[in-house]
């Protein structure tokens, strides 16, 4: 049996000080444990382990696209993983893009939407966006079950935007419906909330909702990263297309952004050979003005594709040309591949 050397003092001033430090540390840990247990007991009594509960969120009365009245906290977010954004159906700017992007995310999530993940789009224009208008809007975008479009009193909706951190003074106002473009995803039960951009990659948003916010309860069935193809750095035009255009437009039948569903807008392979370059550049930069002017091609496209307006993305001429160059190069690339397989 090993022993300490008899000529080595068991206690020294330094070891005695260390011993006192350990005792204090132990006492501190015991007190912290008791406080944690007390907090958990109080949380269990309140039915939540997060401060972001019924005492924080208002239980705002809202009406969905089917005319059903629901309460924001009790019926929509309590104990759920959710994605929430604010829109108005007459928007010709970012709202269509945001709705189209979330439609892609919903498709990726499949039947989990409405079961353990819930989508909510809340109107900031309640005077115009009645339940019937919201229902027609949802149908134009062909959204699936588990996604509610909601309206309520203007002041109540504004309060919700403040509580969710989606109201920015100086940006949001009630005159021309300028509003924060961010959406928010979160798990109310755990208190984990994150802002996201409407330009976010749909796979990233889907992963956050299905895995990260669910604490990885379900094992991943995705393919290994080891099998992923090598990715080349995108051009400026491709980056703009993937972040701004791919929510509504595909690039051929094999385009990954299509996510196996029909695009809201037309497929853009070959479009640079079918449209006048000057017209196409202006259409990319200011589609809202062209529609207002009654441009015949713009009007025909609007009527053909569910009357969903193409958003004005505030692109300048150089950015528009970069997108056009990318579309031309991608058309040539795909046609060359098709010729090789024939």
C-alpha positions as CSV (number, residue, x, y, z in Angstrom):
1,X,0.0,0.0,0.0
2,X,1.5,3.3,-1.1
3,X,1.9,6.0,1.6
4,X,3.1,9.5,1.7
5,X,6.8,9.8,2.7
6,X,7.0,10.4,6.4
7,X,9.4,13.3,6.0
8,X,6.9,15.2,3.8
9,X,4.6,17.3,5.8
10,X,0.9,16.5,5.1
11,X,-0.2,20.1,5.5
12,X,1.6,23.2,4.4
13,X,0.4,26.8,4.3
14,X,-0.2,26.4,0.6
15,X,-2.0,23.1,0.9
16,X,-4.1,24.5,3.8
17,X,-5.1,27.5,1.6
18,X,-5.9,25.1,-1.2
19,X,-8.0,23.1,1.1
20,X,-10.0,26.1,2.2
21,X,-10.5,27.1,-1.5
22,X,-11.9,23.6,-2.3
23,X,-14.2,23.8,0.7
24,X,-15.5,27.2,-0.5
25,X,-15.9,25.8,-4.0
26,X,-17.8,22.8,-2.7
27,X,-20.1,25.1,-0.7
28,X,-20.6,27.3,-3.7
29,X,-21.5,24.3,-5.9
30,X,-24.0,23.0,-3.3
31,X,-25.7,26.4,-3.1
32,X,-25.7,26.7,-6.9
33,X,-27.2,23.2,-7.2
34,X,-30.0,24.1,-4.7
35,X,-30.7,27.3,-6.6
36,X,-30.9,25.4,-9.8
37,X,-33.2,22.8,-8.3
38,X,-35.4,25.6,-6.9
39,X,-35.5,27.3,-10.4
40,X,-36.4,24.0,-12.0
41,X,-39.1,23.4,-9.4
42,X,-40.5,26.8,-10.1
43,X,-40.3,26.3,-13.8
44,X,-42.1,23.0,-13.5
45,X,-44.8,24.7,-11.5
46,X,-45.1,27.3,-14.2
47,X,-45.1,24.6,-17.0
48,X,-42.0,26.1,-18.7
49,X,-38.2,26.1,-18.4
50,X,-37.8,29.4,-20.3
51,X,-38.6,33.0,-19.5
52,X,-40.1,33.4,-22.9
53,X,-43.5,32.0,-21.9
54,X,-46.9,33.4,-21.3
55,X,-45.6,36.1,-19.1
56,X,-43.6,37.5,-22.0
57,X,-45.6,36.8,-25.1
58,X,-49.0,38.4,-25.4
59,X,-51.9,36.0,-26.0
60,X,-53.1,38.0,-29.0
61,X,-56.3,37.1,-30.6
62,X,-55.8,36.4,-34.3
63,X,-57.9,35.0,-37.2
64,X,-56.5,32.6,-39.7
65,X,-57.2,32.2,-43.4
66,X,-60.1,29.8,-42.6
67,X,-61.8,32.3,-40.4
68,X,-60.8,30.5,-37.2
69,X,-59.9,32.5,-34.2
70,X,-56.7,31.5,-32.3
71,X,-54.6,32.9,-29.5
72,X,-50.9,33.6,-30.3
73,X,-49.3,32.0,-27.2
74,X,-51.8,29.3,-26.2
75,X,-52.7,28.0,-29.7
76,X,-49.8,28.9,-31.9
77,X,-46.4,28.8,-30.2
78,X,-46.7,27.2,-26.7
79,X,-44.4,24.2,-26.6
80,X,-43.8,24.3,-30.4
81,X,-41.1,24.8,-32.9
82,X,-42.2,27.6,-35.2
83,X,-41.3,29.9,-38.0
84,X,-42.9,33.3,-38.0
85,X,-42.8,36.1,-40.5
86,X,-44.8,39.3,-41.2
87,X,-46.2,40.0,-44.7
88,X,-48.9,41.9,-46.5
89,X,-50.5,40.4,-49.6
90,X,-50.3,43.5,-51.8
91,X,-46.6,43.6,-51.4
92,X,-44.6,43.6,-54.6
93,X,-41.3,43.8,-52.9
94,X,-39.9,41.2,-50.5
95,X,-43.0,39.4,-49.3
96,X,-43.5,37.2,-52.4
97,X,-39.8,36.1,-52.2
98,X,-40.1,35.3,-48.5
99,X,-43.2,33.3,-49.0
100,X,-41.7,31.4,-51.9
101,X,-38.6,30.6,-49.9
102,X,-40.6,29.3,-47.0
103,X,-42.6,27.2,-49.4
104,X,-39.4,25.5,-50.4
105,X,-38.5,25.0,-46.7
106,X,-42.0,23.5,-46.2
107,X,-41.5,21.1,-49.1
108,X,-38.1,19.9,-47.6
109,X,-39.7,19.3,-44.2
110,X,-42.6,17.3,-45.7
111,X,-45.4,16.1,-43.4
112,X,-43.5,17.3,-40.3
113,X,-45.0,20.7,-40.9
114,X,-48.2,20.8,-38.9
115,X,-47.0,18.0,-36.6
116,X,-43.8,19.2,-34.9
117,X,-43.0,22.3,-36.9
118,X,-45.5,25.1,-37.5
119,X,-45.4,28.0,-40.0
120,X,-47.2,31.4,-39.3
121,X,-47.4,34.4,-41.7
122,X,-49.0,37.3,-40.0
123,X,-50.3,40.3,-42.0
124,X,-49.3,43.8,-41.1
125,X,-52.2,45.2,-43.2
126,X,-55.3,43.9,-41.4
127,X,-57.6,46.3,-43.1
128,X,-56.9,44.8,-46.6
129,X,-55.8,41.3,-45.6
130,X,-59.1,39.7,-44.6
131,X,-59.2,35.9,-44.1
132,X,-60.5,35.4,-47.6
133,X,-57.7,37.5,-49.1
134,X,-55.1,35.5,-47.1
135,X,-56.6,32.2,-48.2
136,X,-56.4,33.2,-51.8
137,X,-52.8,34.4,-51.3
138,X,-51.9,31.0,-49.8
139,X,-53.5,29.2,-52.7
140,X,-51.6,31.2,-55.3
141,X,-48.4,30.0,-53.6
142,X,-49.7,26.5,-53.3
143,X,-48.7,26.1,-49.7
144,X,-49.3,22.9,-47.9
145,X,-51.0,22.0,-44.5
146,X,-49.5,23.2,-41.3
147,X,-49.0,26.8,-42.5
148,X,-51.4,29.4,-41.2
149,X,-51.8,32.9,-42.6
150,X,-53.2,35.2,-39.9
151,X,-54.6,38.7,-39.4
152,X,-55.6,40.7,-36.3
153,X,-55.9,44.2,-34.9
154,X,-53.1,46.5,-36.2
155,X,-51.9,47.6,-32.7
156,X,-51.9,44.0,-31.5
157,X,-49.8,42.8,-34.5
158,X,-47.4,45.7,-34.0
159,X,-47.0,44.6,-30.3
160,X,-46.2,41.1,-31.5
161,X,-43.5,42.4,-33.9
162,X,-41.9,44.3,-31.0
163,X,-42.0,41.2,-28.8
164,X,-40.4,39.0,-31.5
165,X,-37.7,41.5,-32.2
166,X,-39.0,42.1,-35.7
167,X,-39.8,45.8,-35.5
168,X,-37.0,48.3,-36.1
169,X,-37.6,51.9,-35.3
170,X,-36.9,54.0,-38.3
171,X,-37.4,51.1,-40.7
172,X,-40.9,49.9,-39.8
173,X,-43.9,52.3,-40.0
174,X,-47.6,52.1,-40.7
175,X,-47.7,54.6,-43.7
176,X,-46.1,52.7,-46.6
177,X,-45.8,49.3,-44.9
178,X,-42.0,49.3,-44.8
179,X,-41.0,46.4,-42.5
180,X,-38.2,44.3,-41.2
181,X,-37.4,41.6,-43.7
182,X,-36.2,39.1,-41.1
183,X,-38.2,36.1,-40.1
184,X,-37.8,34.3,-36.8
185,X,-37.5,30.6,-36.0
186,X,-37.6,29.2,-32.5
187,X,-38.6,26.6,-29.9
188,X,-40.8,28.2,-27.3
189,X,-40.4,25.4,-24.8
190,X,-36.6,25.6,-24.7
191,X,-36.5,29.4,-25.3
192,X,-34.2,29.2,-28.3
193,X,-35.0,31.8,-30.9
194,X,-33.0,32.9,-34.0
195,X,-33.5,35.5,-36.7
196,X,-33.2,34.4,-40.3
197,X,-33.0,36.1,-43.6
198,X,-35.6,35.5,-46.4
199,X,-32.5,35.1,-48.7
200,X,-31.3,32.1,-46.5
201,X,-30.6,28.8,-48.2
202,X,-33.7,26.7,-47.8
203,X,-31.8,23.6,-46.7
204,X,-30.2,25.6,-43.8
205,X,-33.6,26.8,-42.6
206,X,-35.0,23.3,-42.9
207,X,-32.1,21.9,-40.9
208,X,-32.6,24.5,-38.1
209,X,-36.3,23.7,-37.8
210,X,-36.0,19.9,-38.2
211,X,-32.8,19.3,-36.2
212,X,-31.1,22.1,-34.3
213,X,-34.3,23.5,-32.7
214,X,-35.6,19.9,-32.1
215,X,-32.3,19.1,-30.2
216,X,-31.6,16.5,-32.8
217,X,-34.3,14.1,-31.6
218,X,-34.5,12.3,-34.9
219,X,-31.4,10.7,-36.5
220,X,-30.3,12.2,-39.8
221,X,-31.0,10.2,-42.9
222,X,-29.1,12.4,-45.2
223,X,-26.2,11.2,-47.3
224,X,-22.7,11.5,-45.9
225,X,-20.7,14.7,-46.5
226,X,-18.0,12.4,-47.8
227,X,-20.1,11.8,-50.9
228,X,-20.8,15.5,-51.6
229,X,-19.6,16.8,-54.9
230,X,-16.8,19.4,-55.0
231,X,-18.3,22.8,-55.0
232,X,-16.8,25.5,-57.2
233,X,-16.8,29.2,-56.0
234,X,-19.9,30.8,-57.4
235,X,-19.8,33.9,-59.6
236,X,-21.4,37.1,-58.6
237,X,-24.3,36.4,-61.0
238,X,-24.8,32.9,-59.6
239,X,-24.7,34.1,-56.0
240,X,-27.3,36.7,-56.8
241,X,-29.5,34.1,-58.6
242,X,-29.3,31.6,-55.7
243,X,-30.1,34.1,-53.0
244,X,-32.6,36.4,-54.9
245,X,-34.1,34.4,-57.7
246,X,-34.1,30.7,-56.9
247,X,-37.0,31.0,-54.5
248,X,-39.3,31.3,-57.5
249,X,-37.3,30.2,-60.5
250,X,-35.5,26.9,-61.4
251,X,-32.7,26.3,-63.9
252,X,-33.6,23.2,-65.8
253,X,-35.0,19.9,-64.6
254,X,-31.9,18.9,-62.6
255,X,-31.7,22.2,-60.7
256,X,-31.2,21.5,-57.0
257,X,-33.0,24.7,-56.0
258,X,-36.2,23.3,-57.6
259,X,-36.4,20.9,-54.6
260,X,-38.5,18.5,-56.6
261,X,-41.5,20.8,-57.1
262,X,-42.9,23.1,-59.7
263,X,-41.4,26.6,-59.6
264,X,-43.7,29.6,-58.9
265,X,-42.2,31.4,-61.9
266,X,-40.9,30.1,-65.2
267,X,-37.8,28.0,-65.6
268,X,-35.0,30.4,-66.8
269,X,-32.9,28.1,-69.0
270,X,-32.9,29.7,-72.4
271,X,-34.5,33.0,-71.3
272,X,-31.6,35.1,-72.4
273,X,-32.1,33.8,-76.0
274,X,-35.8,34.5,-75.9
275,X,-35.9,38.1,-74.5
276,X,-34.4,41.3,-75.6
277,X,-31.3,42.0,-73.4
278,X,-32.4,45.6,-72.6
279,X,-36.0,44.4,-71.7
280,X,-34.6,41.6,-69.5
281,X,-32.2,43.9,-67.7
282,X,-35.0,46.3,-66.8
283,X,-37.4,43.4,-65.9
284,X,-34.8,42.2,-63.3
285,X,-34.3,45.7,-61.9
286,X,-37.8,47.2,-61.8
287,X,-40.6,44.7,-62.5
288,X,-43.1,46.7,-60.4
289,X,-42.7,49.7,-62.7
290,X,-43.0,47.7,-65.8
291,X,-46.2,46.1,-64.5
292,X,-47.6,49.5,-63.5
293,X,-46.8,50.8,-67.0
294,X,-48.7,47.9,-68.5
295,X,-45.8,46.4,-70.4
296,X,-47.4,43.6,-72.4
297,X,-44.8,40.9,-71.7
298,X,-44.7,41.7,-68.0
299,X,-48.5,41.7,-67.8
300,X,-48.7,38.3,-69.6
301,X,-46.2,36.8,-67.2
302,X,-48.1,38.2,-64.2
303,X,-51.4,36.6,-65.4
304,X,-49.7,33.3,-66.3
305,X,-48.1,32.8,-63.0
306,X,-50.9,33.1,-60.4
307,X,-50.7,36.9,-60.4
308,X,-47.7,36.7,-58.1
309,X,-45.7,39.9,-58.7
310,X,-42.0,39.6,-59.3
311,X,-40.4,41.5,-56.4
312,X,-38.2,44.6,-56.9
313,X,-34.9,43.5,-55.4
314,X,-33.1,46.8,-55.8
315,X,-30.5,45.5,-58.1
316,X,-28.5,48.0,-60.2
317,X,-27.5,47.5,-63.8
318,X,-24.2,45.8,-63.1
319,X,-25.9,43.3,-60.8
320,X,-28.7,42.7,-63.4
321,X,-26.1,42.1,-66.0
322,X,-24.2,39.7,-63.8
323,X,-27.4,37.6,-63.4
324,X,-28.0,37.7,-67.2
325,X,-24.4,36.5,-67.8
326,X,-24.8,33.6,-65.4
327,X,-28.1,32.6,-67.0
328,X,-26.5,32.6,-70.4
329,X,-23.5,30.5,-69.2
330,X,-25.8,28.1,-67.4
331,X,-27.9,27.6,-70.5
332,X,-24.8,26.9,-72.6
333,X,-23.5,24.5,-70.0
334,X,-26.6,22.5,-69.7
335,X,-27.1,22.3,-73.5
336,X,-23.6,21.1,-73.9
337,X,-24.1,18.3,-71.3
338,X,-27.4,17.4,-73.0
339,X,-25.6,17.1,-76.4
340,X,-22.9,14.8,-74.9
341,X,-25.6,12.4,-73.6
342,X,-27.4,12.1,-76.9
